[in-house]
Amino acid sequence: MADETTAQAIQLYTEYDPQPPFDSGSMAKASPEVLERAVALGLASPEVLRHALD
């Protein structure tokens, strides 16, 4: 663990700015099309897709 200033420096280094252009950063928010594309691209397993669509 680190202090807040270190956390902010790491955030700056990674350029993490939580204002994504799309709101599909979780299985609960992603559309079925996005979930299927993630599987097709090898970014998620078919089991993950089946679980998310249940």
mmCIF entry with sequence, helices, sheets and N, C-alpha, C, O atoms, coordinates in Angstrom:
data_MODEL
# 
_entry.id   MODEL 
# 
_entity.id                         1 
_entity.type                       polymer 
_entity.pdbx_number_of_molecules   1 
# 
_entity_poly.entity_id                      1 
_entity_poly.type                           'polypeptide(L)' 
_entity_poly.nstd_linkage                   no 
_entity_poly.nstd_monomer                   no 
_entity_poly.pdbx_seq_one_letter_code       MADETTAQAIQLYTEYDPQPPFDSGSMAKASPEVLERAVALGLASPEVLRHALD 
_entity_poly.pdbx_seq_one_letter_code_can   MADETTAQAIQLYTEYDPQPPFDSGSMAKASPEVLERAVALGLASPEVLRHALD 
_entity_poly.pdbx_strand_id                 A 
# 
loop_
_entity_poly_seq.entity_id 
_entity_poly_seq.num 
_entity_poly_seq.mon_id 
_entity_poly_seq.hetero 
1 1  MET n 
1 2  ALA n 
1 3  ASP n 
1 4  GLU n 
1 5  THR n 
1 6  THR n 
1 7  ALA n 
1 8  GLN n 
1 9  ALA n 
1 10 ILE n 
1 11 GLN n 
1 12 LEU n 
1 13 TYR n 
1 14 THR n 
1 15 GLU n 
1 16 TYR n 
1 17 ASP n 
1 18 PRO n 
1 19 GLN n 
1 20 PRO n 
1 21 PRO n 
1 22 PHE n 
1 23 ASP n 
1 24 SER n 
1 25 GLY n 
1 26 SER n 
1 27 MET n 
1 28 ALA n 
1 29 LYS n 
1 30 ALA n 
1 31 SER n 
1 32 PRO n 
1 33 GLU n 
1 34 VAL n 
1 35 LEU n 
1 36 GLU n 
1 37 ARG n 
1 38 ALA n 
1 39 VAL n 
1 40 ALA n 
1 41 LEU n 
1 42 GLY n 
1 43 LEU n 
1 44 ALA n 
1 45 SER n 
1 46 PRO n 
1 47 GLU n 
1 48 VAL n 
1 49 LEU n 
1 50 ARG n 
1 51 HIS n 
1 52 ALA n 
1 53 LEU n 
1 54 ASP n 
# 
_struct_asym.id          A 
_struct_asym.entity_id   1 
# 
loop_
_struct_conf.conf_type_id 
_struct_conf.id 
_struct_conf.pdbx_PDB_helix_id 
_struct_conf.beg_label_comp_id 
_struct_conf.beg_label_asym_id 
_struct_conf.beg_label_seq_id 
_struct_conf.pdbx_beg_PDB_ins_code 
_struct_conf.end_label_comp_id 
_struct_conf.end_label_asym_id 
_struct_conf.end_label_seq_id 
_struct_conf.pdbx_end_PDB_ins_code 
_struct_conf.beg_auth_comp_id 
_struct_conf.beg_auth_asym_id 
_struct_conf.beg_auth_seq_id 
_struct_conf.end_auth_comp_id 
_struct_conf.end_auth_asym_id 
_struct_conf.end_auth_seq_id 
_struct_conf.pdbx_PDB_helix_class 
_struct_conf.details 
_struct_conf.pdbx_PDB_helix_length 
HELX_P HELX_P1 AA1 GLU A 4  ? TYR A 13 ? GLU A 4  TYR A 13 1 ? 10 
HELX_P HELX_P2 AA2 PRO A 32 ? ALA A 40 ? PRO A 32 ALA A 40 1 ? 9  
HELX_P HELX_P3 AA3 PRO A 46 ? LEU A 53 ? PRO A 46 LEU A 53 1 ? 8  
# 
_struct_conf_type.id          HELX_P 
_struct_conf_type.criteria    ? 
_struct_conf_type.reference   ? 
# 
loop_
_atom_site.group_PDB 
_atom_site.id 
_atom_site.type_symbol 
_atom_site.label_atom_id 
_atom_site.label_alt_id 
_atom_site.label_comp_id 
_atom_site.label_asym_id 
_atom_site.label_entity_id 
_atom_site.label_seq_id 
_atom_site.pdbx_PDB_ins_code 
_atom_site.Cartn_x 
_atom_site.Cartn_y 
_atom_site.Cartn_z 
_atom_site.occupancy 
_atom_site.B_iso_or_equiv 
_atom_site.pdbx_formal_charge 
_atom_site.auth_seq_id 
_atom_site.auth_comp_id 
_atom_site.auth_asym_id 
_atom_site.auth_atom_id 
_atom_site.pdbx_PDB_model_num 
ATOM 1   N N  . MET A 1 1  ? 0.838   -1.172  0.000   1.00 0.00 ? 1  MET A N  1 
ATOM 2   C CA . MET A 1 1  ? 0.000   0.000   0.000   1.00 0.00 ? 1  MET A CA 1 
ATOM 3   C C  . MET A 1 1  ? 0.883   1.236   0.000   1.00 0.00 ? 1  MET A C  1 
ATOM 4   O O  . MET A 1 1  ? 2.035   1.209   0.435   1.00 0.00 ? 1  MET A O  1 
ATOM 5   N N  . ALA A 1 2  ? 0.323   2.287   -0.488  1.00 0.00 ? 2  ALA A N  1 
ATOM 6   C CA . ALA A 1 2  ? 1.064   3.545   -0.576  1.00 0.00 ? 2  ALA A CA 1 
ATOM 7   C C  . ALA A 1 2  ? 0.156   4.693   -0.172  1.00 0.00 ? 2  ALA A C  1 
ATOM 8   O O  . ALA A 1 2  ? -1.039  4.518   0.061   1.00 0.00 ? 2  ALA A O  1 
ATOM 9   N N  . ASP A 1 3  ? 0.750   5.854   -0.098  1.00 0.00 ? 3  ASP A N  1 
ATOM 10  C CA . ASP A 1 3  ? -0.051  7.019   0.265   1.00 0.00 ? 3  ASP A CA 1 
ATOM 11  C C  . ASP A 1 3  ? -0.794  7.571   -0.950  1.00 0.00 ? 3  ASP A C  1 
ATOM 12  O O  . ASP A 1 3  ? -0.591  7.114   -2.076  1.00 0.00 ? 3  ASP A O  1 
ATOM 13  N N  . GLU A 1 4  ? -1.641  8.539   -0.712  1.00 0.00 ? 4  GLU A N  1 
ATOM 14  C CA . GLU A 1 4  ? -2.481  9.102   -1.769  1.00 0.00 ? 4  GLU A CA 1 
ATOM 15  C C  . GLU A 1 4  ? -1.653  9.753   -2.875  1.00 0.00 ? 4  GLU A C  1 
ATOM 16  O O  . GLU A 1 4  ? -1.997  9.636   -4.051  1.00 0.00 ? 4  GLU A O  1 
ATOM 17  N N  . THR A 1 5  ? -0.580  10.428  -2.518  1.00 0.00 ? 5  THR A N  1 
ATOM 18  C CA . THR A 1 5  ? 0.256   11.087  -3.524  1.00 0.00 ? 5  THR A CA 1 
ATOM 19  C C  . THR A 1 5  ? 0.892   10.054  -4.450  1.00 0.00 ? 5  THR A C  1 
ATOM 20  O O  . THR A 1 5  ? 0.971   10.271  -5.659  1.00 0.00 ? 5  THR A O  1 
ATOM 21  N N  . THR A 1 6  ? 1.346   8.932   -3.890  1.00 0.00 ? 6  THR A N  1 
ATOM 22  C CA . THR A 1 6  ? 1.912   7.866   -4.719  1.00 0.00 ? 6  THR A CA 1 
ATOM 23  C C  . THR A 1 6  ? 0.850   7.279   -5.635  1.00 0.00 ? 6  THR A C  1 
ATOM 24  O O  . THR A 1 6  ? 1.111   7.020   -6.810  1.00 0.00 ? 6  THR A O  1 
ATOM 25  N N  . ALA A 1 7  ? -0.345  7.070   -5.100  1.00 0.00 ? 7  ALA A N  1 
ATOM 26  C CA . ALA A 1 7  ? -1.444  6.554   -5.924  1.00 0.00 ? 7  ALA A CA 1 
ATOM 27  C C  . ALA A 1 7  ? -1.751  7.503   -7.077  1.00 0.00 ? 7  ALA A C  1 
ATOM 28  O O  . ALA A 1 7  ? -1.998  7.058   -8.198  1.00 0.00 ? 7  ALA A O  1 
ATOM 29  N N  . GLN A 1 8  ? -1.737  8.790   -6.812  1.00 0.00 ? 8  GLN A N  1 
ATOM 30  C CA . GLN A 1 8  ? -2.004  9.774   -7.857  1.00 0.00 ? 8  GLN A CA 1 
ATOM 31  C C  . GLN A 1 8  ? -0.878  9.784   -8.891  1.00 0.00 ? 8  GLN A C  1 
ATOM 32  O O  . GLN A 1 8  ? -1.134  9.962   -10.082 1.00 0.00 ? 8  GLN A O  1 
ATOM 33  N N  . ALA A 1 9  ? 0.352   9.598   -8.448  1.00 0.00 ? 9  ALA A N  1 
ATOM 34  C CA . ALA A 1 9  ? 1.479   9.550   -9.380  1.00 0.00 ? 9  ALA A CA 1 
ATOM 35  C C  . ALA A 1 9  ? 1.368   8.333   -10.290 1.00 0.00 ? 9  ALA A C  1 
ATOM 36  O O  . ALA A 1 9  ? 1.649   8.420   -11.485 1.00 0.00 ? 9  ALA A O  1 
ATOM 37  N N  . ILE A 1 10 ? 0.957   7.195   -9.723  1.00 0.00 ? 10 ILE A N  1 
ATOM 38  C CA . ILE A 1 10 ? 0.758   5.986   -10.539 1.00 0.00 ? 10 ILE A CA 1 
ATOM 39  C C  . ILE A 1 10 ? -0.381  6.202   -11.521 1.00 0.00 ? 10 ILE A C  1 
ATOM 40  O O  . ILE A 1 10 ? -0.290  5.799   -12.680 1.00 0.00 ? 10 ILE A O  1 
ATOM 41  N N  . GLN A 1 11 ? -1.443  6.830   -11.067 1.00 0.00 ? 11 GLN A N  1 
ATOM 42  C CA . GLN A 1 11 ? -2.568  7.139   -11.961 1.00 0.00 ? 11 GLN A CA 1 
ATOM 43  C C  . GLN A 1 11 ? -2.096  8.019   -13.109 1.00 0.00 ? 11 GLN A C  1 
ATOM 44  O O  . GLN A 1 11 ? -2.484  7.798   -14.256 1.00 0.00 ? 11 GLN A O  1 
ATOM 45  N N  . LEU A 1 12 ? -1.277  8.999   -12.819 1.00 0.00 ? 12 LEU A N  1 
ATOM 46  C CA . LEU A 1 12 ? -0.748  9.876   -13.860 1.00 0.00 ? 12 LEU A CA 1 
ATOM 47  C C  . LEU A 1 12 ? 0.136   9.087   -14.814 1.00 0.00 ? 12 LEU A C  1 
ATOM 48  O O  . LEU A 1 12 ? 0.031   9.251   -16.030 1.00 0.00 ? 12 LEU A O  1 
ATOM 49  N N  . TYR A 1 13 ? 1.008   8.229   -14.279 1.00 0.00 ? 13 TYR A N  1 
ATOM 50  C CA . TYR A 1 13 ? 1.910   7.435   -15.102 1.00 0.00 ? 13 TYR A CA 1 
ATOM 51  C C  . TYR A 1 13 ? 1.135   6.551   -16.075 1.00 0.00 ? 13 TYR A C  1 
ATOM 52  O O  . TYR A 1 13 ? 1.508   6.431   -17.242 1.00 0.00 ? 13 TYR A O  1 
ATOM 53  N N  . THR A 1 14 ? 0.067   5.940   -15.599 1.00 0.00 ? 14 THR A N  1 
ATOM 54  C CA . THR A 1 14 ? -0.716  5.056   -16.458 1.00 0.00 ? 14 THR A CA 1 
ATOM 55  C C  . THR A 1 14 ? -1.744  5.817   -17.284 1.00 0.00 ? 14 THR A C  1 
ATOM 56  O O  . THR A 1 14 ? -2.463  5.234   -18.096 1.00 0.00 ? 14 THR A O  1 
ATOM 57  N N  . GLU A 1 15 ? -1.801  7.115   -17.068 1.00 0.00 ? 15 GLU A N  1 
ATOM 58  C CA . GLU A 1 15 ? -2.761  7.977   -17.758 1.00 0.00 ? 15 GLU A CA 1 
ATOM 59  C C  . GLU A 1 15 ? -4.178  7.443   -17.614 1.00 0.00 ? 15 GLU A C  1 
ATOM 60  O O  . GLU A 1 15 ? -4.957  7.451   -18.567 1.00 0.00 ? 15 GLU A O  1 
ATOM 61  N N  . TYR A 1 16 ? -4.506  6.978   -16.411 1.00 0.00 ? 16 TYR A N  1 
ATOM 62  C CA . TYR A 1 16 ? -5.839  6.451   -16.125 1.00 0.00 ? 16 TYR A CA 1 
ATOM 63  C C  . TYR A 1 16 ? -6.784  7.612   -15.869 1.00 0.00 ? 16 TYR A C  1 
ATOM 64  O O  . TYR A 1 16 ? -6.678  8.312   -14.862 1.00 0.00 ? 16 TYR A O  1 
ATOM 65  N N  . ASP A 1 17 ? -7.700  7.798   -16.791 1.00 0.00 ? 17 ASP A N  1 
ATOM 66  C CA . ASP A 1 17 ? -8.686  8.871   -16.677 1.00 0.00 ? 17 ASP A CA 1 
ATOM 67  C C  . ASP A 1 17 ? -10.050 8.233   -16.858 1.00 0.00 ? 17 ASP A C  1 
ATOM 68  O O  . ASP A 1 17 ? -10.492 8.033   -17.990 1.00 0.00 ? 17 ASP A O  1 
ATOM 69  N N  . PRO A 1 18 ? -10.724 7.912   -15.769 1.00 0.00 ? 18 PRO A N  1 
ATOM 70  C CA . PRO A 1 18 ? -11.952 7.117   -15.855 1.00 0.00 ? 18 PRO A CA 1 
ATOM 71  C C  . PRO A 1 18 ? -13.126 7.842   -16.500 1.00 0.00 ? 18 PRO A C  1 
ATOM 72  O O  . PRO A 1 18 ? -14.164 8.044   -15.869 1.00 0.00 ? 18 PRO A O  1 
ATOM 73  N N  . GLN A 1 19 ? -12.959 8.222   -17.730 1.00 0.00 ? 19 GLN A N  1 
ATOM 74  C CA . GLN A 1 19 ? -14.041 8.794   -18.518 1.00 0.00 ? 19 GLN A CA 1 
ATOM 75  C C  . GLN A 1 19 ? -14.045 8.085   -19.872 1.00 0.00 ? 19 GLN A C  1 
ATOM 76  O O  . GLN A 1 19 ? -13.780 8.696   -20.908 1.00 0.00 ? 19 GLN A O  1 
ATOM 77  N N  . PRO A 1 20 ? -14.350 6.790   -19.846 1.00 0.00 ? 20 PRO A N  1 
ATOM 78  C CA . PRO A 1 20 ? -14.258 6.010   -21.079 1.00 0.00 ? 20 PRO A CA 1 
ATOM 79  C C  . PRO A 1 20 ? -15.281 6.462   -22.120 1.00 0.00 ? 20 PRO A C  1 
ATOM 80  O O  . PRO A 1 20 ? -16.356 6.955   -21.780 1.00 0.00 ? 20 PRO A O  1 
ATOM 81  N N  . PRO A 1 21 ? -14.928 6.285   -23.389 1.00 0.00 ? 21 PRO A N  1 
ATOM 82  C CA . PRO A 1 21 ? -15.866 6.670   -24.445 1.00 0.00 ? 21 PRO A CA 1 
ATOM 83  C C  . PRO A 1 21 ? -17.098 5.777   -24.510 1.00 0.00 ? 21 PRO A C  1 
ATOM 84  O O  . PRO A 1 21 ? -18.129 6.173   -25.052 1.00 0.00 ? 21 PRO A O  1 
ATOM 85  N N  . PHE A 1 22 ? -16.988 4.568   -23.956 1.00 0.00 ? 22 PHE A N  1 
ATOM 86  C CA . PHE A 1 22 ? -18.098 3.619   -23.960 1.00 0.00 ? 22 PHE A CA 1 
ATOM 87  C C  . PHE A 1 22 ? -18.320 3.126   -22.540 1.00 0.00 ? 22 PHE A C  1 
ATOM 88  O O  . PHE A 1 22 ? -17.371 3.014   -21.765 1.00 0.00 ? 22 PHE A O  1 
ATOM 89  N N  . ASP A 1 23 ? -19.555 2.835   -22.197 1.00 0.00 ? 23 ASP A N  1 
ATOM 90  C CA . ASP A 1 23 ? -19.876 2.347   -20.865 1.00 0.00 ? 23 ASP A CA 1 
ATOM 91  C C  . ASP A 1 23 ? -20.074 0.840   -20.916 1.00 0.00 ? 23 ASP A C  1 
ATOM 92  O O  . ASP A 1 23 ? -21.165 0.334   -20.656 1.00 0.00 ? 23 ASP A O  1 
ATOM 93  N N  . SER A 1 24 ? -18.998 0.127   -21.257 1.00 0.00 ? 24 SER A N  1 
ATOM 94  C CA . SER A 1 24 ? -19.087 -1.334  -21.325 1.00 0.00 ? 24 SER A CA 1 
ATOM 95  C C  . SER A 1 24 ? -17.911 -1.964  -20.598 1.00 0.00 ? 24 SER A C  1 
ATOM 96  O O  . SER A 1 24 ? -17.354 -2.965  -21.047 1.00 0.00 ? 24 SER A O  1 
ATOM 97  N N  . GLY A 1 25 ? -17.543 -1.377  -19.482 1.00 0.00 ? 25 GLY A N  1 
ATOM 98  C CA . GLY A 1 25 ? -16.388 -1.845  -18.739 1.00 0.00 ? 25 GLY A CA 1 
ATOM 99  C C  . GLY A 1 25 ? -16.657 -2.976  -17.776 1.00 0.00 ? 25 GLY A C  1 
ATOM 100 O O  . GLY A 1 25 ? -15.768 -3.359  -17.016 1.00 0.00 ? 25 GLY A O  1 
ATOM 101 N N  . SER A 1 26 ? -17.864 -3.523  -17.786 1.00 0.00 ? 26 SER A N  1 
ATOM 102 C CA . SER A 1 26 ? -18.159 -4.682  -16.946 1.00 0.00 ? 26 SER A CA 1 
ATOM 103 C C  . SER A 1 26 ? -19.147 -5.573  -17.679 1.00 0.00 ? 26 SER A C  1 
ATOM 104 O O  . SER A 1 26 ? -19.850 -5.137  -18.590 1.00 0.00 ? 26 SER A O  1 
ATOM 105 N N  . MET A 1 27 ? -19.182 -6.816  -17.264 1.00 0.00 ? 27 MET A N  1 
ATOM 106 C CA . MET A 1 27 ? -20.105 -7.768  -17.893 1.00 0.00 ? 27 MET A CA 1 
ATOM 107 C C  . MET A 1 27 ? -21.550 -7.304  -17.760 1.00 0.00 ? 27 MET A C  1 
ATOM 108 O O  . MET A 1 27 ? -22.365 -7.534  -18.653 1.00 0.00 ? 27 MET A O  1 
ATOM 109 N N  . ALA A 1 28 ? -21.865 -6.655  -16.650 1.00 0.00 ? 28 ALA A N  1 
ATOM 110 C CA . ALA A 1 28 ? -23.237 -6.209  -16.412 1.00 0.00 ? 28 ALA A CA 1 
ATOM 111 C C  . ALA A 1 28 ? -23.639 -5.077  -17.358 1.00 0.00 ? 28 ALA A C  1 
ATOM 112 O O  . ALA A 1 28 ? -24.821 -4.925  -17.668 1.00 0.00 ? 28 ALA A O  1 
ATOM 113 N N  . LYS A 1 29 ? -22.688 -4.297  -17.810 1.00 0.00 ? 29 LYS A N  1 
ATOM 114 C CA . LYS A 1 29 ? -23.000 -3.141  -18.653 1.00 0.00 ? 29 LYS A CA 1 
ATOM 115 C C  . LYS A 1 29 ? -22.820 -3.405  -20.141 1.00 0.00 ? 29 LYS A C  1 
ATOM 116 O O  . LYS A 1 29 ? -23.424 -2.717  -20.965 1.00 0.00 ? 29 LYS A O  1 
ATOM 117 N N  . ALA A 1 30 ? -22.015 -4.373  -20.492 1.00 0.00 ? 30 ALA A N  1 
ATOM 118 C CA . ALA A 1 30 ? -21.730 -4.638  -21.903 1.00 0.00 ? 30 ALA A CA 1 
ATOM 119 C C  . ALA A 1 30 ? -22.945 -5.263  -22.590 1.00 0.00 ? 30 ALA A C  1 
ATOM 120 O O  . ALA A 1 30 ? -23.655 -6.079  -22.002 1.00 0.00 ? 30 ALA A O  1 
ATOM 121 N N  . SER A 1 31 ? -23.167 -4.871  -23.824 1.00 0.00 ? 31 SER A N  1 
ATOM 122 C CA . SER A 1 31 ? -24.271 -5.435  -24.599 1.00 0.00 ? 31 SER A CA 1 
ATOM 123 C C  . SER A 1 31 ? -23.921 -6.861  -25.011 1.00 0.00 ? 31 SER A C  1 
ATOM 124 O O  . SER A 1 31 ? -22.748 -7.233  -25.013 1.00 0.00 ? 31 SER A O  1 
ATOM 125 N N  . PRO A 1 32 ? -24.925 -7.660  -25.360 1.00 0.00 ? 32 PRO A N  1 
ATOM 126 C CA . PRO A 1 32 ? -24.644 -9.016  -25.834 1.00 0.00 ? 32 PRO A CA 1 
ATOM 127 C C  . PRO A 1 32 ? -23.694 -9.027  -27.026 1.00 0.00 ? 32 PRO A C  1 
ATOM 128 O O  . PRO A 1 32 ? -22.857 -9.923  -27.144 1.00 0.00 ? 32 PRO A O  1 
ATOM 129 N N  . GLU A 1 33 ? -23.815 -8.049  -27.903 1.00 0.00 ? 33 GLU A N  1 
ATOM 130 C CA . GLU A 1 33 ? -22.920 -7.976  -29.067 1.00 0.00 ? 33 GLU A CA 1 
ATOM 131 C C  . GLU A 1 33 ? -21.470 -7.774  -28.639 1.00 0.00 ? 33 GLU A C  1 
ATOM 132 O O  . GLU A 1 33 ? -20.561 -8.395  -29.189 1.00 0.00 ? 33 GLU A O  1 
ATOM 133 N N  . VAL A 1 34 ? -21.264 -6.913  -27.665 1.00 0.00 ? 34 VAL A N  1 
ATOM 134 C CA . VAL A 1 34 ? -19.906 -6.657  -27.174 1.00 0.00 ? 34 VAL A CA 1 
ATOM 135 C C  . VAL A 1 34 ? -19.354 -7.902  -26.485 1.00 0.00 ? 34 VAL A C  1 
ATOM 136 O O  . VAL A 1 34 ? -18.185 -8.244  -26.666 1.00 0.00 ? 34 VAL A O  1 
ATOM 137 N N  . LEU A 1 35 ? -20.183 -8.577  -25.698 1.00 0.00 ? 35 LEU A N  1 
ATOM 138 C CA . LEU A 1 35 ? -19.740 -9.801  -25.039 1.00 0.00 ? 35 LEU A CA 1 
ATOM 139 C C  . LEU A 1 35 ? -19.349 -10.859 -26.065 1.00 0.00 ? 35 LEU A C  1 
ATOM 140 O O  . LEU A 1 35 ? -18.323 -11.522 -25.912 1.00 0.00 ? 35 LEU A O  1 
ATOM 141 N N  . GLU A 1 36 ? -20.149 -11.020 -27.094 1.00 0.00 ? 36 GLU A N  1 
ATOM 142 C CA . GLU A 1 36 ? -19.847 -11.995 -28.143 1.00 0.00 ? 36 GLU A CA 1 
ATOM 143 C C  . GLU A 1 36 ? -18.557 -11.634 -28.871 1.00 0.00 ? 36 GLU A C  1 
ATOM 144 O O  . GLU A 1 36 ? -17.758 -12.517 -29.185 1.00 0.00 ? 36 GLU A O  1 
ATOM 145 N N  . ARG A 1 37 ? -18.343 -10.347 -29.143 1.00 0.00 ? 37 ARG A N  1 
ATOM 146 C CA . ARG A 1 37 ? -17.117 -9.913  -29.813 1.00 0.00 ? 37 ARG A CA 1 
ATOM 147 C C  . ARG A 1 37 ? -15.904 -10.174 -28.922 1.00 0.00 ? 37 ARG A C  1 
ATOM 148 O O  . ARG A 1 37 ? -14.841 -10.549 -29.417 1.00 0.00 ? 37 ARG A O  1 
ATOM 149 N N  . ALA A 1 38 ? -16.057 -9.978  -27.611 1.00 0.00 ? 38 ALA A N  1 
ATOM 150 C CA . ALA A 1 38 ? -14.954 -10.244 -26.682 1.00 0.00 ? 38 ALA A CA 1 
ATOM 151 C C  . ALA A 1 38 ? -14.557 -11.716 -26.742 1.00 0.00 ? 38 ALA A C  1 
ATOM 152 O O  . ALA A 1 38 ? -13.370 -12.042 -26.706 1.00 0.00 ? 38 ALA A O  1 
ATOM 153 N N  . VAL A 1 39 ? -15.533 -12.596 -26.833 1.00 0.00 ? 39 VAL A N  1 
ATOM 154 C CA . VAL A 1 39 ? -15.247 -14.023 -26.967 1.00 0.00 ? 39 VAL A CA 1 
ATOM 155 C C  . VAL A 1 39 ? -14.572 -14.296 -28.305 1.00 0.00 ? 39 VAL A C  1 
ATOM 156 O O  . VAL A 1 39 ? -13.589 -15.036 -28.363 1.00 0.00 ? 39 VAL A O  1 
ATOM 157 N N  . ALA A 1 40 ? -15.087 -13.707 -29.379 1.00 0.00 ? 40 ALA A N  1 
ATOM 158 C CA . ALA A 1 40 ? -14.519 -13.918 -30.710 1.00 0.00 ? 40 ALA A CA 1 
ATOM 159 C C  . ALA A 1 40 ? -13.068 -13.449 -30.782 1.00 0.00 ? 40 ALA A C  1 
ATOM 160 O O  . ALA A 1 40 ? -12.254 -14.043 -31.489 1.00 0.00 ? 40 ALA A O  1 
ATOM 161 N N  . LEU A 1 41 ? -12.750 -12.399 -30.059 1.00 0.00 ? 41 LEU A N  1 
ATOM 162 C CA . LEU A 1 41 ? -11.386 -11.866 -30.056 1.00 0.00 ? 41 LEU A CA 1 
ATOM 163 C C  . LEU A 1 41 ? -10.480 -12.577 -29.053 1.00 0.00 ? 41 LEU A C  1 
ATOM 164 O O  . LEU A 1 41 ? -9.294  -12.261 -28.955 1.00 0.00 ? 41 LEU A O  1 
ATOM 165 N N  . GLY A 1 42 ? -11.033 -13.535 -28.310 1.00 0.00 ? 42 GLY A N  1 
ATOM 166 C CA . GLY A 1 42 ? -10.244 -14.256 -27.330 1.00 0.00 ? 42 GLY A CA 1 
ATOM 167 C C  . GLY A 1 42 ? -10.037 -13.486 -26.035 1.00 0.00 ? 42 GLY A C  1 
ATOM 168 O O  . GLY A 1 42 ? -9.136  -13.800 -25.258 1.00 0.00 ? 42 GLY A O  1 
ATOM 169 N N  . LEU A 1 43 ? -10.867 -12.485 -25.805 1.00 0.00 ? 43 LEU A N  1 
ATOM 170 C CA . LEU A 1 43 ? -10.739 -11.666 -24.604 1.00 0.00 ? 43 LEU A CA 1 
ATOM 171 C C  . LEU A 1 43 ? -11.578 -12.190 -23.445 1.00 0.00 ? 43 LEU A C  1 
ATOM 172 O O  . LEU A 1 43 ? -11.423 -11.744 -22.308 1.00 0.00 ? 43 LEU A O  1 
ATOM 173 N N  . ALA A 1 44 ? -12.451 -13.123 -23.729 1.00 0.00 ? 44 ALA A N  1 
ATOM 174 C CA . ALA A 1 44 ? -13.284 -13.744 -22.701 1.00 0.00 ? 44 ALA A CA 1 
ATOM 175 C C  . ALA A 1 44 ? -13.608 -15.158 -23.176 1.00 0.00 ? 44 ALA A C  1 
ATOM 176 O O  . ALA A 1 44 ? -13.642 -15.427 -24.377 1.00 0.00 ? 44 ALA A O  1 
ATOM 177 N N  . SER A 1 45 ? -13.841 -16.035 -22.247 1.00 0.00 ? 45 SER A N  1 
ATOM 178 C CA . SER A 1 45 ? -14.151 -17.413 -22.609 1.00 0.00 ? 45 SER A CA 1 
ATOM 179 C C  . SER A 1 45 ? -15.641 -17.565 -22.895 1.00 0.00 ? 45 SER A C  1 
ATOM 180 O O  . SER A 1 45 ? -16.445 -16.758 -22.428 1.00 0.00 ? 45 SER A O  1 
ATOM 181 N N  . PRO A 1 46 ? -16.015 -18.589 -23.656 1.00 0.00 ? 46 PRO A N  1 
ATOM 182 C CA . PRO A 1 46 ? -17.440 -18.840 -23.887 1.00 0.00 ? 46 PRO A CA 1 
ATOM 183 C C  . PRO A 1 46 ? -18.211 -19.044 -22.591 1.00 0.00 ? 46 PRO A C  1 
ATOM 184 O O  . PRO A 1 46 ? -19.386 -18.687 -22.509 1.00 0.00 ? 46 PRO A O  1 
ATOM 185 N N  . GLU A 1 47 ? -17.560 -19.620 -21.570 1.00 0.00 ? 47 GLU A N  1 
ATOM 186 C CA . GLU A 1 47 ? -18.224 -19.815 -20.283 1.00 0.00 ? 47 GLU A CA 1 
ATOM 187 C C  . GLU A 1 47 ? -18.576 -18.471 -19.653 1.00 0.00 ? 47 GLU A C  1 
ATOM 188 O O  . GLU A 1 47 ? -19.643 -18.316 -19.057 1.00 0.00 ? 47 GLU A O  1 
ATOM 189 N N  . VAL A 1 48 ? -17.683 -17.515 -19.787 1.00 0.00 ? 48 VAL A N  1 
ATOM 190 C CA . VAL A 1 48 ? -17.937 -16.168 -19.260 1.00 0.00 ? 48 VAL A CA 1 
ATOM 191 C C  . VAL A 1 48 ? -19.134 -15.560 -19.982 1.00 0.00 ? 48 VAL A C  1 
ATOM 192 O O  . VAL A 1 48 ? -19.988 -14.940 -19.349 1.00 0.00 ? 48 VAL A O  1 
ATOM 193 N N  . LEU A 1 49 ? -19.202 -15.727 -21.281 1.00 0.00 ? 49 LEU A N  1 
ATOM 194 C CA . LEU A 1 49 ? -20.314 -15.204 -22.064 1.00 0.00 ? 49 LEU A CA 1 
ATOM 195 C C  . LEU A 1 49 ? -21.631 -15.841 -21.619 1.00 0.00 ? 49 LEU A C  1 
ATOM 196 O O  . LEU A 1 49 ? -22.623 -15.139 -21.418 1.00 0.00 ? 49 LEU A O  1 
ATOM 197 N N  . ARG A 1 50 ? -21.645 -17.159 -21.466 1.00 0.00 ? 50 ARG A N  1 
ATOM 198 C CA . ARG A 1 50 ? -22.879 -17.836 -21.045 1.00 0.00 ? 50 ARG A CA 1 
ATOM 199 C C  . ARG A 1 50 ? -23.310 -17.336 -19.672 1.00 0.00 ? 50 ARG A C  1 
ATOM 200 O O  . ARG A 1 50 ? -24.495 -17.094 -19.442 1.00 0.00 ? 50 ARG A O  1 
ATOM 201 N N  . HIS A 1 51 ? -22.369 -17.183 -18.773 1.00 0.00 ? 51 HIS A N  1 
ATOM 202 C CA . HIS A 1 51 ? -22.692 -16.696 -17.419 1.00 0.00 ? 51 HIS A CA 1 
ATOM 203 C C  . HIS A 1 51 ? -23.233 -15.268 -17.466 1.00 0.00 ? 51 HIS A C  1 
ATOM 204 O O  . HIS A 1 51 ? -24.184 -14.942 -16.756 1.00 0.00 ? 51 HIS A O  1 
ATOM 205 N N  . ALA A 1 52 ? -22.637 -14.422 -18.291 1.00 0.00 ? 52 ALA A N  1 
ATOM 206 C CA . ALA A 1 52 ? -23.064 -13.014 -18.375 1.00 0.00 ? 52 ALA A CA 1 
ATOM 207 C C  . ALA A 1 52 ? -24.441 -12.877 -18.976 1.00 0.00 ? 52 ALA A C  1 
ATOM 208 O O  . ALA A 1 52 ? -25.183 -11.962 -18.620 1.00 0.00 ? 52 ALA A O  1 
ATOM 209 N N  . LEU A 1 53 ? -24.798 -13.768 -19.881 1.00 0.00 ? 53 LEU A N  1 
ATOM 210 C CA . LEU A 1 53 ? -26.097 -13.677 -20.550 1.00 0.00 ? 53 LEU A CA 1 
ATOM 211 C C  . LEU A 1 53 ? -27.209 -14.350 -19.775 1.00 0.00 ? 53 LEU A C  1 
ATOM 212 O O  . LEU A 1 53 ? -28.378 -14.205 -20.132 1.00 0.00 ? 53 LEU A O  1 
ATOM 213 N N  . ASP A 1 54 ? -26.878 -15.085 -18.720 1.00 0.00 ? 54 ASP A N  1 
ATOM 214 C CA . ASP A 1 54 ? -27.909 -15.749 -17.893 1.00 0.00 ? 54 ASP A CA 1 
ATOM 215 C C  . ASP A 1 54 ? -28.686 -14.746 -17.082 1.00 0.00 ? 54 ASP A C  1 
ATOM 216 O O  . ASP A 1 54 ? -29.588 -15.123 -16.333 1.00 0.00 ? 54 ASP A O  1 
# 
